[in-house]
Amino acid sequence: SLMLGGQALLNMVLTLVSIAVCWWALQCVKFDLFLRQADGAQAKLLQLLLAIFLGYTIARFFIDYLQWSGWLRYLF
């Protein structure tokens, strides 16, 4: 149960860090080329939703990869 708790904490931290990195990376995108009001609340919400989607997807990849690599010991 302690191992599951540690894994849950690692997954949560990894997901939040991935979302933060995606938010930071999206700051360089020129949204004004695609949106009517790039400085508005809707544009910031879209940017946040994109960061959550991308960050979660990236974190899920790494979480799955860590889980799969842990399962390799059962191969032989």
Chimera marker file (.cmm) of the C-alpha trace (Angstrom):
<marker_set name="trace">
<marker id="1" x="0.000" y="0.000" z="0.000" r="1" g="1" b="0" radius="0.5"/>
<marker id="2" x="2.945" y="2.341" z="0.666" r="1" g="1" b="0" radius="0.5"/>
<marker id="3" x="4.289" y="1.486" z="-2.775" r="1" g="1" b="0" radius="0.5"/>
<marker id="4" x="0.926" y="2.314" z="-4.380" r="1" g="1" b="0" radius="0.5"/>
<marker id="5" x="0.787" y="5.601" z="-2.494" r="1" g="1" b="0" radius="0.5"/>
<marker id="6" x="4.275" y="6.495" z="-3.674" r="1" g="1" b="0" radius="0.5"/>
<marker id="7" x="3.368" y="5.624" z="-7.231" r="1" g="1" b="0" radius="0.5"/>
<marker id="8" x="0.216" y="7.749" z="-7.017" r="1" g="1" b="0" radius="0.5"/>
<marker id="9" x="2.229" y="10.688" z="-5.688" r="1" g="1" b="0" radius="0.5"/>
<marker id="10" x="4.817" y="10.275" z="-8.459" r="1" g="1" b="0" radius="0.5"/>
<marker id="11" x="2.056" y="10.168" z="-11.103" r="1" g="1" b="0" radius="0.5"/>
<marker id="12" x="0.420" y="13.305" z="-9.720" r="1" g="1" b="0" radius="0.5"/>
<marker id="13" x="3.697" y="15.240" z="-9.542" r="1" g="1" b="0" radius="0.5"/>
<marker id="14" x="4.748" y="14.094" z="-13.006" r="1" g="1" b="0" radius="0.5"/>
<marker id="15" x="1.390" y="15.160" z="-14.456" r="1" g="1" b="0" radius="0.5"/>
<marker id="16" x="1.469" y="18.590" z="-12.793" r="1" g="1" b="0" radius="0.5"/>
<marker id="17" x="5.068" y="19.200" z="-13.877" r="1" g="1" b="0" radius="0.5"/>
<marker id="18" x="4.206" y="18.174" z="-17.438" r="1" g="1" b="0" radius="0.5"/>
<marker id="19" x="1.242" y="20.565" z="-17.490" r="1" g="1" b="0" radius="0.5"/>
<marker id="20" x="3.433" y="23.388" z="-16.162" r="1" g="1" b="0" radius="0.5"/>
<marker id="21" x="6.107" y="22.716" z="-18.790" r="1" g="1" b="0" radius="0.5"/>
<marker id="22" x="3.479" y="22.685" z="-21.538" r="1" g="1" b="0" radius="0.5"/>
<marker id="23" x="2.009" y="25.949" z="-20.235" r="1" g="1" b="0" radius="0.5"/>
<marker id="24" x="5.502" y="27.478" z="-20.323" r="1" g="1" b="0" radius="0.5"/>
<marker id="25" x="6.149" y="26.135" z="-23.832" r="1" g="1" b="0" radius="0.5"/>
<marker id="26" x="2.810" y="27.456" z="-25.118" r="1" g="1" b="0" radius="0.5"/>
<marker id="27" x="3.796" y="30.990" z="-24.053" r="1" g="1" b="0" radius="0.5"/>
<marker id="28" x="5.899" y="31.316" z="-27.212" r="1" g="1" b="0" radius="0.5"/>
<marker id="29" x="3.009" y="30.448" z="-29.564" r="1" g="1" b="0" radius="0.5"/>
<marker id="30" x="1.609" y="33.483" z="-31.376" r="1" g="1" b="0" radius="0.5"/>
<marker id="31" x="-2.057" y="32.848" z="-30.675" r="1" g="1" b="0" radius="0.5"/>
<marker id="32" x="-2.956" y="36.249" z="-32.141" r="1" g="1" b="0" radius="0.5"/>
<marker id="33" x="-2.493" y="34.697" z="-35.597" r="1" g="1" b="0" radius="0.5"/>
<marker id="34" x="-5.330" y="32.249" z="-34.914" r="1" g="1" b="0" radius="0.5"/>
<marker id="35" x="-7.635" y="34.029" z="-32.471" r="1" g="1" b="0" radius="0.5"/>
<marker id="36" x="-9.681" y="37.213" z="-32.611" r="1" g="1" b="0" radius="0.5"/>
<marker id="37" x="-8.775" y="38.318" z="-29.082" r="1" g="1" b="0" radius="0.5"/>
<marker id="38" x="-5.484" y="36.697" z="-28.117" r="1" g="1" b="0" radius="0.5"/>
<marker id="39" x="-5.376" y="38.583" z="-24.798" r="1" g="1" b="0" radius="0.5"/>
<marker id="40" x="-8.913" y="37.713" z="-23.715" r="1" g="1" b="0" radius="0.5"/>
<marker id="41" x="-10.086" y="35.287" z="-21.056" r="1" g="1" b="0" radius="0.5"/>
<marker id="42" x="-11.248" y="32.771" z="-23.659" r="1" g="1" b="0" radius="0.5"/>
<marker id="43" x="-7.794" y="32.694" z="-25.234" r="1" g="1" b="0" radius="0.5"/>
<marker id="44" x="-6.161" y="32.093" z="-21.839" r="1" g="1" b="0" radius="0.5"/>
<marker id="45" x="-8.672" y="29.327" z="-21.103" r="1" g="1" b="0" radius="0.5"/>
<marker id="46" x="-7.887" y="27.727" z="-24.453" r="1" g="1" b="0" radius="0.5"/>
<marker id="47" x="-4.180" y="27.956" z="-23.671" r="1" g="1" b="0" radius="0.5"/>
<marker id="48" x="-4.773" y="26.354" z="-20.258" r="1" g="1" b="0" radius="0.5"/>
<marker id="49" x="-6.859" y="23.556" z="-21.775" r="1" g="1" b="0" radius="0.5"/>
<marker id="50" x="-4.166" y="22.910" z="-24.381" r="1" g="1" b="0" radius="0.5"/>
<marker id="51" x="-1.525" y="22.783" z="-21.648" r="1" g="1" b="0" radius="0.5"/>
<marker id="52" x="-3.632" y="20.326" z="-19.631" r="1" g="1" b="0" radius="0.5"/>
<marker id="53" x="-4.280" y="18.121" z="-22.669" r="1" g="1" b="0" radius="0.5"/>
<marker id="54" x="-0.659" y="18.095" z="-23.826" r="1" g="1" b="0" radius="0.5"/>
<marker id="55" x="0.760" y="17.810" z="-20.304" r="1" g="1" b="0" radius="0.5"/>
<marker id="56" x="-1.524" y="14.925" z="-19.391" r="1" g="1" b="0" radius="0.5"/>
<marker id="57" x="-0.688" y="13.126" z="-22.647" r="1" g="1" b="0" radius="0.5"/>
<marker id="58" x="3.055" y="13.526" z="-22.118" r="1" g="1" b="0" radius="0.5"/>
<marker id="59" x="2.829" y="12.491" z="-18.460" r="1" g="1" b="0" radius="0.5"/>
<marker id="60" x="0.701" y="9.459" z="-19.394" r="1" g="1" b="0" radius="0.5"/>
<marker id="61" x="3.405" y="8.395" z="-21.850" r="1" g="1" b="0" radius="0.5"/>
<marker id="62" x="6.108" y="8.523" z="-19.183" r="1" g="1" b="0" radius="0.5"/>
<marker id="63" x="3.906" y="6.870" z="-16.541" r="1" g="1" b="0" radius="0.5"/>
<marker id="64" x="3.055" y="4.042" z="-18.929" r="1" g="1" b="0" radius="0.5"/>
<marker id="65" x="6.697" y="3.680" z="-19.932" r="1" g="1" b="0" radius="0.5"/>
<marker id="66" x="7.774" y="3.412" z="-16.288" r="1" g="1" b="0" radius="0.5"/>
<marker id="67" x="5.056" y="0.842" z="-15.631" r="1" g="1" b="0" radius="0.5"/>
<marker id="68" x="5.977" y="-1.209" z="-18.692" r="1" g="1" b="0" radius="0.5"/>
<marker id="69" x="9.662" y="-1.169" z="-17.791" r="1" g="1" b="0" radius="0.5"/>
<marker id="70" x="8.746" y="-2.448" z="-14.333" r="1" g="1" b="0" radius="0.5"/>
<marker id="71" x="6.824" y="-5.320" z="-15.888" r="1" g="1" b="0" radius="0.5"/>
<marker id="72" x="9.866" y="-6.445" z="-17.911" r="1" g="1" b="0" radius="0.5"/>
<marker id="73" x="11.158" y="-8.371" z="-14.895" r="1" g="1" b="0" radius="0.5"/>
<marker id="74" x="8.251" y="-10.800" z="-15.370" r="1" g="1" b="0" radius="0.5"/>
<marker id="75" x="9.338" y="-11.575" z="-18.928" r="1" g="1" b="0" radius="0.5"/>
<marker id="76" x="11.681" y="-14.429" z="-17.961" r="1" g="1" b="0" radius="0.5"/>
<link id1="1" id2="2" r="1" g="1" b="0" radius="0.2"/>
<link id1="2" id2="3" r="1" g="1" b="0" radius="0.2"/>
<link id1="3" id2="4" r="1" g="1" b="0" radius="0.2"/>
<link id1="4" id2="5" r="1" g="1" b="0" radius="0.2"/>
<link id1="5" id2="6" r="1" g="1" b="0" radius="0.2"/>
<link id1="6" id2="7" r="1" g="1" b="0" radius="0.2"/>
<link id1="7" id2="8" r="1" g="1" b="0" radius="0.2"/>
<link id1="8" id2="9" r="1" g="1" b="0" radius="0.2"/>
<link id1="9" id2="10" r="1" g="1" b="0" radius="0.2"/>
<link id1="10" id2="11" r="1" g="1" b="0" radius="0.2"/>
<link id1="11" id2="12" r="1" g="1" b="0" radius="0.2"/>
<link id1="12" id2="13" r="1" g="1" b="0" radius="0.2"/>
<link id1="13" id2="14" r="1" g="1" b="0" radius="0.2"/>
<link id1="14" id2="15" r="1" g="1" b="0" radius="0.2"/>
<link id1="15" id2="16" r="1" g="1" b="0" radius="0.2"/>
<link id1="16" id2="17" r="1" g="1" b="0" radius="0.2"/>
<link id1="17" id2="18" r="1" g="1" b="0" radius="0.2"/>
<link id1="18" id2="19" r="1" g="1" b="0" radius="0.2"/>
<link id1="19" id2="20" r="1" g="1" b="0" radius="0.2"/>
<link id1="20" id2="21" r="1" g="1" b="0" radius="0.2"/>
<link id1="21" id2="22" r="1" g="1" b="0" radius="0.2"/>
<link id1="22" id2="23" r="1" g="1" b="0" radius="0.2"/>
<link id1="23" id2="24" r="1" g="1" b="0" radius="0.2"/>
<link id1="24" id2="25" r="1" g="1" b="0" radius="0.2"/>
<link id1="25" id2="26" r="1" g="1" b="0" radius="0.2"/>
<link id1="26" id2="27" r="1" g="1" b="0" radius="0.2"/>
<link id1="27" id2="28" r="1" g="1" b="0" radius="0.2"/>
<link id1="28" id2="29" r="1" g="1" b="0" radius="0.2"/>
<link id1="29" id2="30" r="1" g="1" b="0" radius="0.2"/>
<link id1="30" id2="31" r="1" g="1" b="0" radius="0.2"/>
<link id1="31" id2="32" r="1" g="1" b="0" radius="0.2"/>
<link id1="32" id2="33" r="1" g="1" b="0" radius="0.2"/>
<link id1="33" id2="34" r="1" g="1" b="0" radius="0.2"/>
<link id1="34" id2="35" r="1" g="1" b="0" radius="0.2"/>
<link id1="35" id2="36" r="1" g="1" b="0" radius="0.2"/>
<link id1="36" id2="37" r="1" g="1" b="0" radius="0.2"/>
<link id1="37" id2="38" r="1" g="1" b="0" radius="0.2"/>
<link id1="38" id2="39" r="1" g="1" b="0" radius="0.2"/>
<link id1="39" id2="40" r="1" g="1" b="0" radius="0.2"/>
<link id1="40" id2="41" r="1" g="1" b="0" radius="0.2"/>
<link id1="41" id2="42" r="1" g="1" b="0" radius="0.2"/>
<link id1="42" id2="43" r="1" g="1" b="0" radius="0.2"/>
<link id1="43" id2="44" r="1" g="1" b="0" radius="0.2"/>
<link id1="44" id2="45" r="1" g="1" b="0" radius="0.2"/>
<link id1="45" id2="46" r="1" g="1" b="0" radius="0.2"/>
<link id1="46" id2="47" r="1" g="1" b="0" radius="0.2"/>
<link id1="47" id2="48" r="1" g="1" b="0" radius="0.2"/>
<link id1="48" id2="49" r="1" g="1" b="0" radius="0.2"/>
<link id1="49" id2="50" r="1" g="1" b="0" radius="0.2"/>
<link id1="50" id2="51" r="1" g="1" b="0" radius="0.2"/>
<link id1="51" id2="52" r="1" g="1" b="0" radius="0.2"/>
<link id1="52" id2="53" r="1" g="1" b="0" radius="0.2"/>
<link id1="53" id2="54" r="1" g="1" b="0" radius="0.2"/>
<link id1="54" id2="55" r="1" g="1" b="0" radius="0.2"/>
<link id1="55" id2="56" r="1" g="1" b="0" radius="0.2"/>
<link id1="56" id2="57" r="1" g="1" b="0" radius="0.2"/>
<link id1="57" id2="58" r="1" g="1" b="0" radius="0.2"/>
<link id1="58" id2="59" r="1" g="1" b="0" radius="0.2"/>
<link id1="59" id2="60" r="1" g="1" b="0" radius="0.2"/>
<link id1="60" id2="61" r="1" g="1" b="0" radius="0.2"/>
<link id1="61" id2="62" r="1" g="1" b="0" radius="0.2"/>
<link id1="62" id2="63" r="1" g="1" b="0" radius="0.2"/>
<link id1="63" id2="64" r="1" g="1" b="0" radius="0.2"/>
<link id1="64" id2="65" r="1" g="1" b="0" radius="0.2"/>
<link id1="65" id2="66" r="1" g="1" b="0" radius="0.2"/>
<link id1="66" id2="67" r="1" g="1" b="0" radius="0.2"/>
<link id1="67" id2="68" r="1" g="1" b="0" radius="0.2"/>
<link id1="68" id2="69" r="1" g="1" b="0" radius="0.2"/>
<link id1="69" id2="70" r="1" g="1" b="0" radius="0.2"/>
<link id1="70" id2="71" r="1" g="1" b="0" radius="0.2"/>
<link id1="71" id2="72" r="1" g="1" b="0" radius="0.2"/>
<link id1="72" id2="73" r="1" g="1" b="0" radius="0.2"/>
<link id1="73" id2="74" r="1" g="1" b="0" radius="0.2"/>
<link id1="74" id2="75" r="1" g="1" b="0" radius="0.2"/>
<link id1="75" id2="76" r="1" g="1" b="0" radius="0.2"/>
</marker_set>
